[in-house]
Amino acid sequence: MRNYRHSFAVGALIRWYLDGADVQSNLPKLALYMGHVSIVSTACYLHFLPKQREIASDRFEGAFGGLVSEVVA
C-alpha cells in the first residue's frame, strides 16, 4: 500500500509543478487528503525523483533564469 501512497503523493507534486501551482501552499492540502495531521507525516512519501528535479529546475530557470548570469572563470 505504501507504493500507491508514494505514487499518489509524487504524482500530485508533478501535476502541481506542471500546472504552475504553488507547490508549497498545496502541501497541507495533500497531507489532509492523505489523512495526515501535518505535512511532516506526508513527507515520508515525498521523495525527490529525477522527473521532479527536472520540472522544478525548468520552472526555477523560467522564473529566475534572467537574474543569474553564468560566470566563466
PQR file of N, CA, C, O and H, with PARSE charges and radii, in Angstrom:
ATOM      1  N   MET A   1       0.827  -1.194   0.000 -0.4000 1.5000
ATOM      2  CA  MET A   1       0.000   0.000   0.000 -0.0000 2.0000
ATOM      3  C   MET A   1       0.869   1.255   0.000  0.5500 1.7000
ATOM      4  O   MET A   1       0.480   2.278  -0.563 -0.5500 1.4000
ATOM      5  N   ARG A   2       2.015   1.184   0.614 -0.4000 1.5000
ATOM      6  CA  ARG A   2       2.890   2.337   0.674 -0.0000 2.0000
ATOM      7  C   ARG A   2       3.280   2.827  -0.716  0.5500 1.7000
ATOM      8  O   ARG A   2       3.404   4.032  -0.935 -0.5500 1.4000
ATOM      9  H   ARG A   2       2.331   0.352   1.071  0.4000 1.0000
ATOM     10  N   ASN A   3       3.477   1.899  -1.662 -0.4000 1.5000
ATOM     11  CA  ASN A   3       3.847   2.301  -3.016 -0.0000 2.0000
ATOM     12  C   ASN A   3       2.744   3.111  -3.684  0.5500 1.7000
ATOM     13  O   ASN A   3       3.031   4.054  -4.423 -0.5500 1.4000
ATOM     14  H   ASN A   3       3.377   0.920  -1.485  0.4000 1.0000
ATOM     15  N   TYR A   4       1.489   2.756  -3.434 -0.4000 1.5000
ATOM     16  CA  TYR A   4       0.383   3.518  -4.007 -0.0000 2.0000
ATOM     17  C   TYR A   4       0.338   4.931  -3.425  0.5500 1.7000
ATOM     18  O   TYR A   4       0.111   5.903  -4.145 -0.5500 1.4000
ATOM     19  H   TYR A   4       1.257   1.991  -2.834  0.4000 1.0000
ATOM     20  N   ARG A   5       0.553   5.027  -2.136 -0.4000 1.5000
ATOM     21  CA  ARG A   5       0.537   6.337  -1.479 -0.0000 2.0000
ATOM     22  C   ARG A   5       1.709   7.178  -1.976  0.5500 1.7000
ATOM     23  O   ARG A   5       1.564   8.379  -2.203 -0.5500 1.4000
ATOM     24  H   ARG A   5       0.737   4.237  -1.552  0.4000 1.0000
ATOM     25  N   HIS A   6       2.857   6.553  -2.140 -0.4000 1.5000
ATOM     26  CA  HIS A   6       4.036   7.266  -2.658 -0.0000 2.0000
ATOM     27  C   HIS A   6       3.762   7.757  -4.073  0.5500 1.7000
ATOM     28  O   HIS A   6       4.016   8.920  -4.386 -0.5500 1.4000
ATOM     29  H   HIS A   6       2.975   5.577  -1.955  0.4000 1.0000
ATOM     30  N   SER A   7       3.250   6.887  -4.923 -0.4000 1.5000
ATOM     31  CA  SER A   7       2.947   7.275  -6.309 -0.0000 2.0000
ATOM     32  C   SER A   7       1.932   8.409  -6.361  0.5500 1.7000
ATOM     33  O   SER A   7       2.070   9.337  -7.158 -0.5500 1.4000
ATOM     34  H   SER A   7       3.043   5.942  -4.669  0.4000 1.0000
ATOM     35  N   PHE A   8       0.917   8.332  -5.516 -0.4000 1.5000
ATOM     36  CA  PHE A   8      -0.087   9.389  -5.478 -0.0000 2.0000
ATOM     37  C   PHE A   8       0.533  10.717  -5.071  0.5500 1.7000
ATOM     38  O   PHE A   8       0.299  11.740  -5.715 -0.5500 1.4000
ATOM     39  H   PHE A   8       0.805   7.578  -4.869  0.4000 1.0000
ATOM     40  N   ALA A   9       1.327  10.702  -3.998 -0.4000 1.5000
ATOM     41  CA  ALA A   9       1.928  11.940  -3.493 -0.0000 2.0000
ATOM     42  C   ALA A   9       2.889  12.547  -4.512  0.5500 1.7000
ATOM     43  O   ALA A   9       2.846  13.751  -4.764 -0.5500 1.4000
ATOM     44  H   ALA A   9       1.517   9.871  -3.475  0.4000 1.0000
ATOM     45  N   VAL A  10       3.744  11.730  -5.091 -0.4000 1.5000
ATOM     46  CA  VAL A  10       4.701  12.226  -6.080 -0.0000 2.0000
ATOM     47  C   VAL A  10       3.963  12.705  -7.332  0.5500 1.7000
ATOM     48  O   VAL A  10       4.331  13.722  -7.920 -0.5500 1.4000
ATOM     49  H   VAL A  10       3.778  10.752  -4.886  0.4000 1.0000
ATOM     50  N   GLY A  11       2.932  11.977  -7.734 -0.4000 1.5000
ATOM     51  CA  GLY A  11       2.131  12.395  -8.891 -0.0000 2.0000
ATOM     52  C   GLY A  11       1.482  13.749  -8.671  0.5500 1.7000
ATOM     53  O   GLY A  11       1.404  14.565  -9.589 -0.5500 1.4000
ATOM     54  H   GLY A  11       2.633  11.151  -7.256  0.4000 1.0000
ATOM     55  N   ALA A  12       1.016  13.985  -7.450 -0.4000 1.5000
ATOM     56  CA  ALA A  12       0.419  15.286  -7.133 -0.0000 2.0000
ATOM     57  C   ALA A  12       1.454  16.395  -7.272  0.5500 1.7000
ATOM     58  O   ALA A  12       1.163  17.449  -7.838 -0.5500 1.4000
ATOM     59  H   ALA A  12       1.080  13.322  -6.704  0.4000 1.0000
ATOM     60  N   LEU A  13       2.658  16.163  -6.761 -0.4000 1.5000
ATOM     61  CA  LEU A  13       3.712  17.179  -6.877 -0.0000 2.0000
ATOM     62  C   LEU A  13       4.024  17.480  -8.341  0.5500 1.7000
ATOM     63  O   LEU A  13       4.135  18.641  -8.734 -0.5500 1.4000
ATOM     64  H   LEU A  13       2.894  15.307  -6.301  0.4000 1.0000
ATOM     65  N   ILE A  14       4.163  16.443  -9.129 -0.4000 1.5000
ATOM     66  CA  ILE A  14       4.479  16.633 -10.551 -0.0000 2.0000
ATOM     67  C   ILE A  14       3.357  17.391 -11.248  0.5500 1.7000
ATOM     68  O   ILE A  14       3.624  18.295 -12.038 -0.5500 1.4000
ATOM     69  H   ILE A  14       4.073  15.500  -8.810  0.4000 1.0000
ATOM     70  N   ARG A  15       2.104  17.035 -10.967 -0.4000 1.5000
ATOM     71  CA  ARG A  15       0.971  17.764 -11.584 -0.0000 2.0000
ATOM     72  C   ARG A  15       0.999  19.232 -11.191  0.5500 1.7000
ATOM     73  O   ARG A  15       0.773  20.104 -12.031 -0.5500 1.4000
ATOM     74  H   ARG A  15       1.887  16.300 -10.324  0.4000 1.0000
ATOM     75  N   TRP A  16       1.273  19.513  -9.922 -0.4000 1.5000
ATOM     76  CA  TRP A  16       1.313  20.908  -9.475 -0.0000 2.0000
ATOM     77  C   TRP A  16       2.428  21.674 -10.159  0.5500 1.7000
ATOM     78  O   TRP A  16       2.224  22.806 -10.598 -0.5500 1.4000
ATOM     79  H   TRP A  16       1.457  18.805  -9.241  0.4000 1.0000
ATOM     80  N   TYR A  17       3.612  21.066 -10.255 -0.4000 1.5000
ATOM     81  CA  TYR A  17       4.710  21.739 -10.949 -0.0000 2.0000
ATOM     82  C   TYR A  17       4.337  22.025 -12.400  0.5500 1.7000
ATOM     83  O   TYR A  17       4.554  23.134 -12.889 -0.5500 1.4000
ATOM     84  H   TYR A  17       3.777  20.147  -9.898  0.4000 1.0000
ATOM     85  N   LEU A  18       3.781  21.040 -13.085 -0.4000 1.5000
ATOM     86  CA  LEU A  18       3.423  21.218 -14.498 -0.0000 2.0000
ATOM     87  C   LEU A  18       2.299  22.226 -14.685  0.5500 1.7000
ATOM     88  O   LEU A  18       2.258  22.919 -15.701 -0.5500 1.4000
ATOM     89  H   LEU A  18       3.604  20.139 -12.688  0.4000 1.0000
ATOM     90  N   ASP A  19       1.389  22.319 -13.726 -0.4000 1.5000
ATOM     91  CA  ASP A  19       0.279  23.278 -13.804 -0.0000 2.0000
ATOM     92  C   ASP A  19       0.679  24.682 -13.375  0.5500 1.7000
ATOM     93  O   ASP A  19      -0.104  25.622 -13.511 -0.5500 1.4000
ATOM     94  H   ASP A  19       1.422  21.756 -12.900  0.4000 1.0000
ATOM     95  N   GLY A  20       1.910  24.829 -12.852 -0.4000 1.5000
ATOM     96  CA  GLY A  20       2.356  26.133 -12.384 -0.0000 2.0000
ATOM     97  C   GLY A  20       1.782  26.507 -11.025  0.5500 1.7000
ATOM     98  O   GLY A  20       1.803  27.677 -10.642 -0.5500 1.4000
ATOM     99  H   GLY A  20       2.546  24.065 -12.742  0.4000 1.0000
ATOM    100  N   ALA A  21       1.274  25.529 -10.302 -0.4000 1.5000
ATOM    101  CA  ALA A  21       0.672  25.781  -8.986 -0.0000 2.0000
ATOM    102  C   ALA A  21       1.748  26.074  -7.940  0.5500 1.7000
ATOM    103  O   ALA A  21       2.920  25.743  -8.124 -0.5500 1.4000
ATOM    104  H   ALA A  21       1.258  24.579 -10.613  0.4000 1.0000
ATOM    105  N   ASP A  22       1.334  26.689  -6.861 -0.4000 1.5000
ATOM    106  CA  ASP A  22       2.226  26.944  -5.732 -0.0000 2.0000
ATOM    107  C   ASP A  22       2.318  25.648  -4.922  0.5500 1.7000
ATOM    108  O   ASP A  22       1.439  25.344  -4.116 -0.5500 1.4000
ATOM    109  H   ASP A  22       0.382  26.958  -6.712  0.4000 1.0000
ATOM    110  N   VAL A  23       3.385  24.899  -5.146 -0.4000 1.5000
ATOM    111  CA  VAL A  23       3.545  23.583  -4.537 -0.0000 2.0000
ATOM    112  C   VAL A  23       3.559  23.678  -3.016  0.5500 1.7000
ATOM    113  O   VAL A  23       2.911  22.878  -2.340 -0.5500 1.4000
ATOM    114  H   VAL A  23       4.099  25.147  -5.801  0.4000 1.0000
ATOM    115  N   GLN A  24       4.279  24.633  -2.481 -0.4000 1.5000
ATOM    116  CA  GLN A  24       4.386  24.765  -1.020 -0.0000 2.0000
ATOM    117  C   GLN A  24       3.027  24.968  -0.361  0.5500 1.7000
ATOM    118  O   GLN A  24       2.743  24.373   0.678 -0.5500 1.4000
ATOM    119  H   GLN A  24       4.805  25.282  -3.030  0.4000 1.0000
ATOM    120  N   SER A  25       2.192  25.803  -0.959 -0.4000 1.5000
ATOM    121  CA  SER A  25       0.888  26.067  -0.337 -0.0000 2.0000
ATOM    122  C   SER A  25      -0.074  24.893  -0.503  0.5500 1.7000
ATOM    123  O   SER A  25      -1.062  24.803   0.225 -0.5500 1.4000
ATOM    124  H   SER A  25       2.423  26.287  -1.803  0.4000 1.0000
ATOM    125  N   ASN A  26       0.198  23.998  -1.444 -0.4000 1.5000
ATOM    126  CA  ASN A  26      -0.655  22.836  -1.645 -0.0000 2.0000
ATOM    127  C   ASN A  26      -0.275  21.645  -0.775  0.5500 1.7000
ATOM    128  O   ASN A  26      -1.061  20.705  -0.651 -0.5500 1.4000
ATOM    129  H   ASN A  26       1.001  24.071  -2.035  0.4000 1.0000
ATOM    130  N   LEU A  27       0.907  21.660  -0.170 -0.4000 1.5000
ATOM    131  CA  LEU A  27       1.337  20.523   0.645 -0.0000 2.0000
ATOM    132  C   LEU A  27       0.404  20.226   1.820  0.5500 1.7000
ATOM    133  O   LEU A  27       0.126  19.055   2.081 -0.5500 1.4000
ATOM    134  H   LEU A  27       1.545  22.424  -0.271  0.4000 1.0000
ATOM    135  N   PRO A  28      -0.092  21.241   2.540 -0.5600 1.5000
ATOM    136  CA  PRO A  28      -1.050  20.921   3.613  0.2800 2.0000
ATOM    137  C   PRO A  28      -2.330  20.267   3.080  0.5500 1.7000
ATOM    138  O   PRO A  28      -2.922  19.427   3.757 -0.5500 1.4000
ATOM    139  N   LYS A  29      -2.753  20.643   1.890 -0.4000 1.5000
ATOM    140  CA  LYS A  29      -3.941  20.019   1.284 -0.0000 2.0000
ATOM    141  C   LYS A  29      -3.670  18.544   0.991  0.5500 1.7000
ATOM    142  O   LYS A  29      -4.531  17.691   1.205 -0.5500 1.4000
ATOM    143  H   LYS A  29      -2.272  21.326   1.340  0.4000 1.0000
ATOM    144  N   LEU A  30      -2.475  18.258   0.504 -0.4000 1.5000
ATOM    145  CA  LEU A  30      -2.095  16.877   0.232 -0.0000 2.0000
ATOM    146  C   LEU A  30      -2.085  16.058   1.524  0.5500 1.7000
ATOM    147  O   LEU A  30      -2.583  14.933   1.562 -0.5500 1.4000
ATOM    148  H   LEU A  30      -1.776  18.951   0.331  0.4000 1.0000
ATOM    149  N   ALA A  31      -1.517  16.632   2.571 -0.4000 1.5000
ATOM    150  CA  ALA A  31      -1.480  15.945   3.867 -0.0000 2.0000
ATOM    151  C   ALA A  31      -2.897  15.643   4.354  0.5500 1.7000
ATOM    152  O   ALA A  31      -3.176  14.537   4.815 -0.5500 1.4000
ATOM    153  H   ALA A  31      -1.112  17.546   2.540  0.4000 1.0000
ATOM    154  N   LEU A  32      -3.771  16.610   4.253 -0.4000 1.5000
ATOM    155  CA  LEU A  32      -5.159  16.429   4.690 -0.0000 2.0000
ATOM    156  C   LEU A  32      -5.846  15.343   3.866  0.5500 1.7000
ATOM    157  O   LEU A  32      -6.530  14.480   4.417 -0.5500 1.4000
ATOM    158  H   LEU A  32      -3.545  17.510   3.879  0.4000 1.0000
ATOM    159  N   TYR A  33      -5.665  15.386   2.554 -0.4000 1.5000
ATOM    160  CA  TYR A  33      -6.283  14.402   1.675 -0.0000 2.0000
ATOM    161  C   TYR A  33      -5.796  12.990   1.984  0.5500 1.7000
ATOM    162  O   TYR A  33      -6.558  12.027   1.896 -0.5500 1.4000
ATOM    163  H   TYR A  33      -5.109  16.087   2.106  0.4000 1.0000
ATOM    164  N   MET A  34      -4.511  12.876   2.347 -0.4000 1.5000
ATOM    165  CA  MET A  34      -3.933  11.565   2.653 -0.0000 2.0000
ATOM    166  C   MET A  34      -4.250  11.110   4.076  0.5500 1.7000
ATOM    167  O   MET A  34      -3.865  10.013   4.481 -0.5500 1.4000
ATOM    168  H   MET A  34      -3.892  13.658   2.419  0.4000 1.0000
ATOM    169  N   GLY A  35      -4.957  11.963   4.839 -0.4000 1.5000
ATOM    170  CA  GLY A  35      -5.367  11.592   6.181 -0.0000 2.0000
ATOM    171  C   GLY A  35      -4.321  11.833   7.250  0.5500 1.7000
ATOM    172  O   GLY A  35      -4.371  11.234   8.324 -0.5500 1.4000
ATOM    173  H   GLY A  35      -5.269  12.854   4.510  0.4000 1.0000
ATOM    174  N   HIS A  36      -3.376  12.708   6.957 -0.4000 1.5000
ATOM    175  CA  HIS A  36      -2.319  13.017   7.910 -0.0000 2.0000
ATOM    176  C   HIS A  36      -2.653  14.284   8.692  0.5500 1.7000
ATOM    177  O   HIS A  36      -3.355  15.168   8.201 -0.5500 1.4000
ATOM    178  H   HIS A  36      -3.336  13.195   6.085  0.4000 1.0000
ATOM    179  N   VAL A  37      -2.141  14.355   9.910 -0.4000 1.5000
ATOM    180  CA  VAL A  37      -2.367  15.517  10.761 -0.0000 2.0000
ATOM    181  C   VAL A  37      -1.536  16.706  10.284  0.5500 1.7000
ATOM    182  O   VAL A  37      -1.965  17.854  10.397 -0.5500 1.4000
ATOM    183  H   VAL A  37      -1.571  13.637  10.310  0.4000 1.0000
ATOM    184  N   SER A  38      -0.346  16.425   9.751 -0.4000 1.5000
ATOM    185  CA  SER A  38       0.534  17.504   9.293 -0.0000 2.0000
ATOM    186  C   SER A  38       1.357  17.030   8.101  0.5500 1.7000
ATOM    187  O   SER A  38       1.373  15.845   7.764 -0.5500 1.4000
ATOM    188  H   SER A  38       0.002  15.492   9.659  0.4000 1.0000
ATOM    189  N   ILE A  39       2.027  17.965   7.483 -0.4000 1.5000
ATOM    190  CA  ILE A  39       2.879  17.662   6.334 -0.0000 2.0000
ATOM    191  C   ILE A  39       4.069  16.795   6.746  0.5500 1.7000
ATOM    192  O   ILE A  39       4.646  16.106   5.904 -0.5500 1.4000
ATOM    193  H   ILE A  39       2.014  18.927   7.756  0.4000 1.0000
ATOM    194  N   VAL A  40       4.440  16.818   8.014 -0.4000 1.5000
ATOM    195  CA  VAL A  40       5.557  16.001   8.490 -0.0000 2.0000
ATOM    196  C   VAL A  40       5.260  14.521   8.248  0.5500 1.7000
ATOM    197  O   VAL A  40       6.151  13.767   7.855 -0.5500 1.4000
ATOM    198  H   VAL A  40       3.971  17.378   8.697  0.4000 1.0000
ATOM    199  N   SER A  41       4.026  14.105   8.480 -0.4000 1.5000
ATOM    200  CA  SER A  41       3.642  12.711   8.235 -0.0000 2.0000
ATOM    201  C   SER A  41       3.637  12.380   6.753  0.5500 1.7000
ATOM    202  O   SER A  41       3.889  11.237   6.370 -0.5500 1.4000
ATOM    203  H   SER A  41       3.303  14.717   8.799  0.4000 1.0000
ATOM    204  N   THR A  42       3.356  13.354   5.929 -0.4000 1.5000
ATOM    205  CA  THR A  42       3.292  13.157   4.483 -0.0000 2.0000
ATOM    206  C   THR A  42       4.688  13.141   3.867  0.5500 1.7000
ATOM    207  O   THR A  42       4.890  12.538   2.813 -0.5500 1.4000
ATOM    208  H   THR A  42       3.151  14.282   6.239  0.4000 1.0000
ATOM    209  N   ALA A  43       5.635  13.785   4.501 -0.4000 1.5000
ATOM    210  CA  ALA A  43       6.974  13.948   3.944 -0.0000 2.0000
ATOM    211  C   ALA A  43       7.653  12.620   3.614  0.5500 1.7000
ATOM    212  O   ALA A  43       8.471  12.561   2.696 -0.5500 1.4000
ATOM    213  H   ALA A  43       5.471  14.275   5.357  0.4000 1.0000
ATOM    214  N   CYS A  44       7.332  11.574   4.336 -0.4000 1.5000
ATOM    215  CA  CYS A  44       7.987  10.282   4.060 -0.0000 2.0000
ATOM    216  C   CYS A  44       7.610   9.740   2.681  0.5500 1.7000
ATOM    217  O   CYS A  44       8.291   8.856   2.161 -0.5500 1.4000
ATOM    218  H   CYS A  44       6.668  11.622   5.082  0.4000 1.0000
ATOM    219  N   TYR A  45       6.548  10.250   2.090 -0.4000 1.5000
ATOM    220  CA  TYR A  45       6.133   9.818   0.758 -0.0000 2.0000
ATOM    221  C   TYR A  45       6.668  10.727  -0.349  0.5500 1.7000
ATOM    222  O   TYR A  45       6.511  10.415  -1.530 -0.5500 1.4000
ATOM    223  H   TYR A  45       5.994  10.968   2.512  0.4000 1.0000
ATOM    224  N   LEU A  46       7.286  11.826   0.011 -0.4000 1.5000
ATOM    225  CA  LEU A  46       7.686  12.833  -0.973 -0.0000 2.0000
ATOM    226  C   LEU A  46       9.185  12.776  -1.264  0.5500 1.7000
ATOM    227  O   LEU A  46       9.947  13.645  -0.840 -0.5500 1.4000
ATOM    228  H   LEU A  46       7.413  12.079   0.970  0.4000 1.0000
ATOM    229  N   HIS A  47       9.584  11.759  -1.981 -0.4000 1.5000
ATOM    230  CA  HIS A  47      10.978  11.633  -2.378 -0.0000 2.0000
ATOM    231  C   HIS A  47      11.192  12.451  -3.653  0.5500 1.7000
ATOM    232  O   HIS A  47      10.350  12.450  -4.550 -0.5500 1.4000
ATOM    233  H   HIS A  47       8.965  11.054  -2.326  0.4000 1.0000
ATOM    234  N   PHE A  48      12.313  13.140  -3.720 -0.4000 1.5000
ATOM    235  CA  PHE A  48      12.610  13.990  -4.873 -0.0000 2.0000
ATOM    236  C   PHE A  48      13.204  13.119  -5.967  0.5500 1.7000
ATOM    237  O   PHE A  48      14.347  12.677  -5.857 -0.5500 1.4000
ATOM    238  H   PHE A  48      12.997  13.142  -2.991  0.4000 1.0000
ATOM    239  N   LEU A  49      12.444  12.870  -7.015 -0.4000 1.5000
ATOM    240  CA  LEU A  49      12.844  11.997  -8.102 -0.0000 2.0000
ATOM    241  C   LEU A  49      13.377  12.810  -9.274  0.5500 1.7000
ATOM    242  O   LEU A  49      13.110  14.008  -9.369 -0.5500 1.4000
ATOM    243  H   LEU A  49      11.515  13.229  -7.105  0.4000 1.0000
ATOM    244  N   PRO A  50      14.130  12.168 -10.172 -0.5600 1.5000
ATOM    245  CA  PRO A  50      14.701  12.895 -11.322  0.2800 2.0000
ATOM    246  C   PRO A  50      13.667  13.693 -12.117  0.5500 1.7000
ATOM    247  O   PRO A  50      13.952  14.816 -12.535 -0.5500 1.4000
ATOM    248  N   LYS A  51      12.471  13.135 -12.334 -0.4000 1.5000
ATOM    249  CA  LYS A  51      11.426  13.851 -13.086 -0.0000 2.0000
ATOM    250  C   LYS A  51      11.040  15.138 -12.369  0.5500 1.7000
ATOM    251  O   LYS A  51      10.898  16.183 -13.004 -0.5500 1.4000
ATOM    252  H   LYS A  51      12.240  12.224 -11.995  0.4000 1.0000
ATOM    253  N   GLN A  52      10.869  15.069 -11.048 -0.4000 1.5000
ATOM    254  CA  GLN A  52      10.540  16.266 -10.271 -0.0000 2.0000
ATOM    255  C   GLN A  52      11.677  17.273 -10.332  0.5500 1.7000
ATOM    256  O   GLN A  52      11.448  18.472 -10.491 -0.5500 1.4000
ATOM    257  H   GLN A  52      10.985  14.220 -10.532  0.4000 1.0000
ATOM    258  N   ARG A  53      12.889  16.787 -10.205 -0.4000 1.5000
ATOM    259  CA  ARG A  53      14.051  17.675 -10.226 -0.0000 2.0000
ATOM    260  C   ARG A  53      14.109  18.436 -11.549  0.5500 1.7000
ATOM    261  O   ARG A  53      14.364  19.640 -11.569 -0.5500 1.4000
ATOM    262  H   ARG A  53      13.076  15.813 -10.076  0.4000 1.0000
ATOM    263  N   GLU A  54      13.874  17.731 -12.645 -0.4000 1.5000
ATOM    264  CA  GLU A  54      13.907  18.362 -13.969 -0.0000 2.0000
ATOM    265  C   GLU A  54      12.815  19.423 -14.105  0.5500 1.7000
ATOM    266  O   GLU A  54      13.074  20.531 -14.574 -0.5500 1.4000
ATOM    267  H   GLU A  54      13.667  16.753 -12.629  0.4000 1.0000
ATOM    268  N   ILE A  55      11.600  19.081 -13.694 -0.4000 1.5000
ATOM    269  CA  ILE A  55      10.481  20.016 -13.798 -0.0000 2.0000
ATOM    270  C   ILE A  55      10.710  21.231 -12.902  0.5500 1.7000
ATOM    271  O   ILE A  55      10.499  22.367 -13.325 -0.5500 1.4000
ATOM    272  H   ILE A  55      11.389  18.181 -13.313  0.4000 1.0000
ATOM    273  N   ALA A  56      11.143  20.988 -11.662 -0.4000 1.5000
ATOM    274  CA  ALA A  56      11.383  22.089 -10.731 -0.0000 2.0000
ATOM    275  C   ALA A  56      12.517  22.984 -11.231  0.5500 1.7000
ATOM    276  O   ALA A  56      12.441  24.207 -11.120 -0.5500 1.4000
ATOM    277  H   ALA A  56      11.315  20.064 -11.318  0.4000 1.0000
ATOM    278  N   SER A  57      13.561  22.377 -11.777 -0.4000 1.5000
ATOM    279  CA  SER A  57      14.687  23.155 -12.300 -0.0000 2.0000
ATOM    280  C   SER A  57      14.252  24.023 -13.482  0.5500 1.7000
ATOM    281  O   SER A  57      14.617  25.196 -13.564 -0.5500 1.4000
ATOM    282  H   SER A  57      13.623  21.383 -11.867  0.4000 1.0000
ATOM    283  N   ASP A  58      13.469  23.442 -14.397 -0.4000 1.5000
ATOM    284  CA  ASP A  58      12.975  24.212 -15.546 -0.0000 2.0000
ATOM    285  C   ASP A  58      12.086  25.362 -15.086  0.5500 1.7000
ATOM    286  O   ASP A  58      12.157  26.469 -15.620 -0.5500 1.4000
ATOM    287  H   ASP A  58      13.172  22.490 -14.330  0.4000 1.0000
ATOM    288  N   ARG A  59      11.258  25.089 -14.101 -0.4000 1.5000
ATOM    289  CA  ARG A  59      10.359  26.127 -13.571 -0.0000 2.0000
ATOM    290  C   ARG A  59      11.154  27.247 -12.912  0.5500 1.7000
ATOM    291  O   ARG A  59      10.852  28.426 -13.099 -0.5500 1.4000
ATOM    292  H   ARG A  59      11.200  24.190 -13.667  0.4000 1.0000
ATOM    293  N   PHE A  60      12.165  26.875 -12.144 -0.4000 1.5000
ATOM    294  CA  PHE A  60      13.009  27.879 -11.492 -0.0000 2.0000
ATOM    295  C   PHE A  60      13.750  28.707 -12.527  0.5500 1.7000
ATOM    296  O   PHE A  60      13.830  29.929 -12.406 -0.5500 1.4000
ATOM    297  H   PHE A  60      12.410  25.917 -11.992  0.4000 1.0000
ATOM    298  N   GLU A  61      14.292  28.048 -13.547 -0.4000 1.5000
ATOM    299  CA  GLU A  61      15.014  28.771 -14.595 -0.0000 2.0000
ATOM    300  C   GLU A  61      14.084  29.747 -15.325  0.5500 1.7000
ATOM    301  O   GLU A  61      14.477  30.870 -15.641 -0.5500 1.4000
ATOM    302  H   GLU A  61      14.227  27.055 -13.646  0.4000 1.0000
ATOM    303  N   GLY A  62      12.860  29.311 -15.587 -0.4000 1.5000
ATOM    304  CA  GLY A  62      11.901  30.189 -16.255 -0.0000 2.0000
ATOM    305  C   GLY A  62      11.567  31.416 -15.431  0.5500 1.7000
ATOM    306  O   GLY A  62      11.376  32.505 -15.973 -0.5500 1.4000
ATOM    307  H   GLY A  62      12.541  28.398 -15.331  0.4000 1.0000
ATOM    308  N   ALA A  63      11.497  31.242 -14.127 -0.4000 1.5000
ATOM    309  CA  ALA A  63      11.129  32.353 -13.247 -0.0000 2.0000
ATOM    310  C   ALA A  63      12.310  33.245 -12.897  0.5500 1.7000
ATOM    311  O   ALA A  63      12.157  34.461 -12.787 -0.5500 1.4000
ATOM    312  H   ALA A  63      11.652  30.358 -13.686  0.4000 1.0000
ATOM    313  N   PHE A  64      13.481  32.654 -12.723 -0.4000 1.5000
ATOM    314  CA  PHE A  64      14.620  33.417 -12.196 -0.0000 2.0000
ATOM    315  C   PHE A  64      15.882  33.319 -13.043  0.5500 1.7000
ATOM    316  O   PHE A  64      16.918  33.872 -12.674 -0.5500 1.4000
ATOM    317  H   PHE A  64      13.605  31.666 -12.812  0.4000 1.0000
ATOM    318  N   GLY A  65      15.809  32.623 -14.172 -0.4000 1.5000
ATOM    319  CA  GLY A  65      16.990  32.432 -15.001 -0.0000 2.0000
ATOM    320  C   GLY A  65      17.635  33.737 -15.461  0.5500 1.7000
ATOM    321  O   GLY A  65      18.854  33.807 -15.615 -0.5500 1.4000
ATOM    322  H   GLY A  65      14.968  32.174 -14.472  0.4000 1.0000
ATOM    323  N   GLY A  66      16.827  34.761 -15.680 -0.4000 1.5000
ATOM    324  CA  GLY A  66      17.375  36.033 -16.112 -0.0000 2.0000
ATOM    325  C   GLY A  66      18.119  36.778 -15.027  0.5500 1.7000
ATOM    326  O   GLY A  66      18.863  37.715 -15.315 -0.5500 1.4000
ATOM    327  H   GLY A  66      15.837  34.704 -15.555  0.4000 1.0000
ATOM    328  N   LEU A  67      17.930  36.374 -13.782 -0.4000 1.5000
ATOM    329  CA  LEU A  67      18.610  37.041 -12.667 -0.0000 2.0000
ATOM    330  C   LEU A  67      20.001  36.490 -12.414  0.5500 1.7000
ATOM    331  O   LEU A  67      20.830  37.124 -11.761 -0.5500 1.4000
ATOM    332  H   LEU A  67      17.326  35.612 -13.548  0.4000 1.0000
ATOM    333  N   VAL A  68      20.241  35.303 -12.938 -0.4000 1.5000
ATOM    334  CA  VAL A  68      21.513  34.643 -12.695 -0.0000 2.0000
ATOM    335  C   VAL A  68      22.286  34.594 -14.009  0.5500 1.7000
ATOM    336  O   VAL A  68      21.787  34.098 -15.019 -0.5500 1.4000
ATOM    337  H   VAL A  68      19.567  34.788 -13.469  0.4000 1.0000
ATOM    338  N   SER A  69      23.481  35.104 -13.983 -0.4000 1.5000
ATOM    339  CA  SER A  69      24.299  35.029 -15.185 -0.0000 2.0000
ATOM    340  C   SER A  69      25.409  34.014 -14.965  0.5500 1.7000
ATOM    341  O   SER A  69      25.916  33.853 -13.856 -0.5500 1.4000
ATOM    342  H   SER A  69      23.887  35.507 -13.163  0.4000 1.0000
ATOM    343  N   GLU A  70      25.766  33.347 -16.023 -0.4000 1.5000
ATOM    344  CA  GLU A  70      26.804  32.323 -15.929 -0.0000 2.0000
ATOM    345  C   GLU A  70      28.158  32.994 -15.748  0.5500 1.7000
ATOM    346  O   GLU A  70      28.509  33.923 -16.475 -0.5500 1.4000
ATOM    347  H   GLU A  70      25.353  33.477 -16.924  0.4000 1.0000
ATOM    348  N   VAL A  71      28.902  32.516 -14.779 -0.4000 1.5000
ATOM    349  CA  VAL A  71      30.221  33.049 -14.507 -0.0000 2.0000
ATOM    350  C   VAL A  71      31.238  32.105 -15.120  0.5500 1.7000
ATOM    351  O   VAL A  71      31.270  30.917 -14.799 -0.5500 1.4000
ATOM    352  H   VAL A  71      28.617  31.762 -14.188  0.4000 1.0000
ATOM    353  N   VAL A  72      32.063  32.637 -15.999 -0.4000 1.5000
ATOM    354  CA  VAL A  72      33.095  31.830 -16.638 -0.0000 2.0000
ATOM    355  C   VAL A  72      34.434  32.230 -16.049  0.5500 1.7000
ATOM    356  O   VAL A  72      34.826  33.396 -16.092 -0.5500 1.4000
ATOM    357  H   VAL A  72      32.037  33.602 -16.260  0.4000 1.0000
ATOM    358  N   ALA A  73      35.123  31.253 -15.503 -0.4000 1.5000
ATOM    359  CA  ALA A  73      36.412  31.539 -14.855 -0.0000 2.0000
ATOM    360  C   ALA A  73      37.538  31.426 -15.846  0.5500 1.7000
ATOM    361  O   ALA A  73      38.698  31.631 -15.488 -0.5500 1.4000
ATOM    362  H   ALA A  73      34.804  30.306 -15.469  0.4000 1.0000
TER
END
